[in-house]
Amino acid sequence: MKLSERIVRMAPSATTAMAAKAKELKDQGRPVVSFTTGEPDFNSPKAARDYAVRAMDEGQTHYTVNAGMKELRQAAADYYERHFGLRYGVNEVITGTGAKQLLYEAMGCLVNPGDEVILFAPAWVSYFEQVRLFDGVPVIQDTQATGCIPDPQQFEKLITDKTVAVVLNNPNNPTGMVYPHDVLEKITRIALKHGITLINDEIYERLVYGVSFTPHLLQLVPEARDFVLNINGVSKSFAMTGWRLGYALGPEKLIKAMTSMQGHITSNTSSISQWAAMGALKESEEDVERMRKVFEQRRALVLRLLADIPGLSVLEPSGAFYVFMDLSAFLGEGKKWATDVDFCEAILKEKALGLVPGTAFLSPGHVRLSYSCSEEQIVEGVRRLKEFLA
Ligand SMILES: Cc1ncc(COP(=O)(O)O)c(C=O)c1O
C-alpha cells in the first residue's frame, strides 16, 4: 500500500507520543511521573456532568445540525459577550470535536496549495502539520530573542502576497506567555492592514495568573472583527478534554465554510458533549475559578522548585499550565545528551519522568513541563529532574 505524500511527511504529535510512552511504562509497573499532557487532572464540573446525564436520559442522543445545537452556539456567544463585551450571532459560531478540529477546518477553508501561514515559535505542535496537510507553507517567526513574545515589526516583514493567515496563541502553549496589550494590538492592526486572517487560539484564555482576564484583541482593535477567527473550547478551563468540544466565533462566511467542511468530516460533535458544554458555559463559573486558583498555586510551587536547579533557564509563565525550559547548557556535542529529544527519552527511561522535547514546538534545546498534575507529583517530578541534571 502506498500512503499519500501528505501523510508520509507528517510528523506524529510529539505530545501524545510522549504521553503514550509514559503511560506504557506506567502500565509496566514503573512509578512514572508524567509532565507530558496538557490536560487538567480535575473531574469535569458537576453542571456539565448533570447536563450530559439528563441529555442521555431524555434521548438527546441523535445527530444535531452540523455547527452544533443552536442553544449551545448561543451559550458560546453569550459567554463572549459576558467576558469580552463582544457580540456574535449564532450564525457566527460553530462547535466541533475539540478546538483541534476547528483549527484544522479553518486551515482547510483558508489555505490553498502554496499559501503561507505565519506561526510564532515556540508553537503548539499541530499548527505546523495542519497547514502542511493542506499543502500550505508554515512560515515561522522565532520569538526566542524577544522573550517568546512576537515582535510585530518582524511579523510584518514576513508577510508576502502568499500570506493568508497568522496564528496567535495567547496564553501560549508551550511557553505559558501572556502577550502584552500593545503586542496584541499591533499584530491585529498589521493583519487587518494586509487583509490576512488572524486565527486567535485562546483555548487557555481563562488560565492566567495575576489578573483574571486579559483584554481581547477585538476589544483593542474592534474594526478587525471581519478578519479574526476566535478558537476556544471547554477542554482546558473546564477540565473537559475527553468530551471533545471546541467552539469558534468569527465572520459568518468563514464559519459557514467550516460548517460545510465539518459536514463531510464528523457532521456534528457528540450531542451529549454539546449538552455537557452547555452546562459548563452556563453554570460552571465557580469551578473554573476554583481550578484556576489551584493552577496558580502549582505554578508558584513548580517555579520555586525549578529555581533550585543550577544551570536551568526557566521562562516564567503567566498563563496556561506549562513551563518552558532552556536546556541548551546541558545539550550538544561532548555533553551527555545531544538533543532535547535524547534528553526526554533518557529521563523517561532512567527516572520514569515524562517531559516533552522543545523540538515538538519548533524550539529545539528546550523541554516543556506541564504542571497540570498533583502537588505531590510536581515535587517528586522536579526532584527527579534535579537529580538527573546533577
Ligand atoms: C494551543 C492549543 N490549541 C488547541 C488545543 C486543542 O484543544 P482541544 O482539546 O479543544 O482539541 C490544544 C490542546 O492541547 C492547545 O494546546
The ligand as a MOL file (V3000), in Angstrom:
LIG
                    3D

  0  0  0     0  0            999 V3000
M  V30 BEGIN CTAB
M  V30 COUNTS 16 16 0 0 0
M  V30 BEGIN ATOM
M  V30 1 C -2.7780 25.7300 21.9200 0
M  V30 2 C -3.7930 24.6590 21.8070 0
M  V30 3 N -4.7880 24.7930 20.9260 0
M  V30 4 C -5.7190 23.8420 20.7760 0
M  V30 5 C -5.6900 22.6870 21.5140 0
M  V30 6 C -6.7420 21.6320 21.2720 0
M  V30 7 O -7.6820 21.5760 22.2650 0
M  V30 8 P -8.9500 20.6090 22.1730 0
M  V30 9 O -8.8150 19.6380 23.2880 0
M  V30 10 O -10.1400 21.5090 22.3690 0
M  V30 11 O -8.9450 19.9770 20.8410 0
M  V30 12 C -4.6660 22.4860 22.4400 0
M  V30 13 C -4.5770 21.2220 23.2000 0
M  V30 14 O -3.5700 20.8180 23.6950 0
M  V30 15 C -3.7020 23.5040 22.6010 0
M  V30 16 O -2.7030 23.3850 23.4860 0
M  V30 END ATOM
M  V30 BEGIN BOND
M  V30 1 1 1 2
M  V30 2 1 2 3
M  V30 3 2 2 15
M  V30 4 2 3 4
M  V30 5 1 4 5
M  V30 6 1 5 6
M  V30 7 2 5 12
M  V30 8 1 6 7
M  V30 9 1 7 8
M  V30 10 2 8 9
M  V30 11 1 8 10
M  V30 12 1 8 11
M  V30 13 1 12 13
M  V30 14 1 12 15
M  V30 15 2 13 14
M  V30 16 1 15 16
M  V30 END BOND
M  V30 END CTAB
M  END
